[in-house]
């Protein structure tokens, strides 16, 4: 169920501008270490996902990310294929 919540949250994020804004504002207010993925998740993504009724843990999100990426080419290969233009994952866009 939590894996489903990860997918549902990502899908909702991609379509829901209000959710994107909530996450963007939370990301801008975050004063912690932005390189600490777990801290970013716990401070920004987890509370908003929980409020959306789509609760999942950092580890569950990592497992879902890993499962989704199995068999895919790595990021440097994708950049090469995309001519250096690559759309960023939803969670990276929080800090743009």
Secondary structure by P-SEA (a helix, b strand, c coil): caaaaaaaaaaaaaccaaaaaaaaaaaaaccccccaaaaaaaaccaaaaaaacccccaaaaaaaaaaaacccccaaaaaaaaccbbbbcccccccc
